[in-house]
Amino acid sequence: MIKVVLDEYQKLIAEQYGIARAKSFVAHFNGKTNTNYEQQKHGGDFDQFIDRQVSAVAAELAVAEYLGFTDFVPKNDVYKDEADVGTNIEVKYTHLMTGNLLIRKRDRDSDYGVLVIGDMSAFYIVGFISVKEAKTETYGKHHLPGCFLVPKQDLKPIEDLFTIGDTAYERVHSL
């Protein structure tokens, strides 16, 4: 795992974009569009939903920082139409230190899913997997319909993901 600590400016950006994202996802919070598993499982009010969105944006900033994206600006209102970072990096965040990577059917096969855990004090980039690789029967056998749950021990080390321009590639090791 790679530890990333955001600076105060990055935290402010995460807060601003996270609040805006939460406001644009009110229907999601209410369960009217897309299943909100976190909300179903743990409940909580809209302020807690905002906190989760702020943390998700912060996780995107952590991945962008680690991969060397300078002047990264988080995206709102592009849900599943564009990658979170660069052209093909889908950041999956959980506050659970024991959490795993959750891929949804509508995630783009051409992207890489990157798992980030932690909170505003420190984020940890756990690893990655290609979305297409995650969409298998093995990872689909659990209690969340339409999702694939990849255990973190099955993820590839984040050090094996590199970028050229704004596109990520997997480093291939050969003997």
C-alpha positions in Angstrom: 0.0 0.0 0.0 1.1 3.5 -0.7 0.3 6.2 1.8 -0.7 9.6 0.5 -1.3 12.6 2.7 -3.2 15.5 1.1 -2.2 19.1 1.7 -4.6 21.7 2.9 -5.4 23.0 -0.6 -6.2 19.5 -1.8 -8.5 19.0 1.2 -10.3 22.2 0.4 -10.7 21.1 -3.2 -12.1 17.7 -2.0 -14.6 19.5 0.3 -15.8 21.9 -2.4 -16.2 19.2 -5.1 -17.5 16.6 -2.7 -20.3 18.9 -1.5 -21.2 19.8 -5.1 -21.2 16.1 -6.0 -23.4 15.2 -3.1 -25.9 17.9 -4.1 -26.0 16.6 -7.6 -26.5 13.0 -6.3 -29.5 13.6 -4.1 -31.6 11.1 -6.1 -28.8 8.5 -5.5 -28.8 9.3 -1.7 -32.6 8.7 -1.7 -32.1 5.4 -3.6 -34.1 6.6 -6.6 -31.2 6.1 -9.1 -28.6 3.4 -8.7 -28.4 1.3 -5.5 -26.6 3.1 -2.7 -25.3 0.1 -0.8 -23.6 2.2 1.9 -26.8 4.1 2.6 -28.8 0.8 2.6 -26.4 -0.9 5.0 -25.5 1.9 7.4 -28.2 4.6 6.9 -27.2 8.0 7.9 -28.3 11.5 7.1 -27.4 13.8 4.2 -24.5 15.3 6.0 -22.9 11.8 6.3 -23.5 11.3 2.6 -21.7 14.6 1.9 -18.8 13.4 4.1 -18.6 10.2 2.0 -18.6 12.2 -1.2 -15.8 14.5 0.1 -13.7 11.5 1.0 -14.3 9.9 -2.4 -13.1 13.1 -4.1 -10.1 13.2 -1.8 -9.3 9.6 -2.8 -9.3 10.6 -6.4 -6.9 13.5 -5.5 -4.7 11.0 -3.7 -4.5 8.7 -6.8 -3.8 11.7 -9.1 -1.1 12.9 -6.7 0.6 9.5 -6.6 0.5 9.0 -10.4 1.9 12.5 -11.0 -1.1 14.3 -12.5 -0.3 17.9 -12.0 -3.2 20.4 -11.9 -5.7 17.6 -11.5 -9.3 18.8 -11.2 -12.0 16.4 -10.0 -14.9 15.8 -12.2 -18.6 16.0 -11.3 -21.6 15.1 -13.4 -19.7 12.6 -15.6 -20.9 9.5 -13.7 -19.5 6.4 -15.5 -19.1 8.4 -18.8 -15.5 9.3 -18.0 -12.8 8.0 -15.8 -12.2 9.6 -12.4 -8.5 10.3 -13.1 -6.9 10.6 -16.5 -8.6 8.7 -19.3 -8.9 5.3 -17.7 -8.6 5.2 -13.9 -11.7 4.5 -11.9 -11.1 5.2 -8.2 -12.9 3.1 -5.7 -12.9 4.4 -2.2 -14.0 2.9 1.1 -13.4 4.2 4.6 -13.1 0.6 5.8 -9.5 -0.4 6.3 -10.5 -4.0 5.6 -12.5 -3.0 2.5 -12.3 -4.6 -0.9 -12.7 -3.2 -4.4 -16.2 -3.0 -5.7 -16.8 -2.9 -9.5 -20.2 -2.4 -11.0 -21.5 -3.8 -14.2 -21.7 -0.3 -15.8 -18.0 0.4 -15.0 -16.1 0.7 -18.2 -14.2 -2.4 -19.2 -11.3 -0.3 -20.6 -10.6 1.3 -17.2 -8.5 0.2 -14.3 -10.1 0.1 -10.9 -7.9 1.5 -8.1 -8.8 0.8 -4.4 -8.2 3.5 -1.9 -8.9 3.2 1.8 -8.4 5.6 4.7 -9.6 9.1 5.6 -8.6 12.7 5.5 -5.7 12.1 7.8 -4.1 9.6 5.3 -5.2 7.7 2.3 -3.8 4.3 1.3 -3.7 3.2 -2.3 -4.1 -0.5 -2.0 -3.8 -1.7 -5.6 -5.6 -2.1 -8.9 -7.2 -4.4 -11.4 -8.5 -3.9 -14.9 -12.3 -3.6 -14.8 -12.7 -6.2 -17.4 -10.6 -8.6 -15.4 -12.7 -8.0 -12.3 -16.0 -8.7 -14.1 -15.8 -12.5 -13.6 -18.1 -15.1 -12.1 -15.6 -15.5 -9.2 -15.8 -11.9 -8.1 -19.6 -11.8 -8.8 -20.4 -14.4 -6.1 -21.5 -12.3 -3.2 -24.6 -10.4 -1.8 -24.5 -7.3 -3.9 -26.4 -7.8 -7.2 -24.8 -6.3 -10.3 -21.4 -5.9 -8.6 -18.1 -7.6 -8.5 -16.2 -7.6 -5.3 -12.4 -8.1 -5.7 -10.6 -9.0 -2.4 -7.7 -6.6 -1.8 -5.2 -9.6 -1.8 -6.2 -10.2 -5.5 -5.2 -6.6 -6.5 -2.0 -5.9 -8.3 0.5 -3.5 -6.7 -0.1 0.1 -7.6 3.6 0.4 -8.4 2.7 -1.7 -11.5 0.4 1.0 -12.8 2.1 3.9 -14.7 0.9 6.7 -16.9 2.0 8.1 -20.2 0.3 11.5 -20.6 -3.1 11.0 -19.1 -3.5 7.3 -19.8 -2.6 4.5 -17.4 -0.9 1.3 -18.4 -0.1 -1.9 -16.6 3.5 -2.8 -16.3 4.1 -6.3 -17.5 6.8 -8.3 -15.9 8.5 -11.1 -17.8 11.0 -13.7 -16.8 
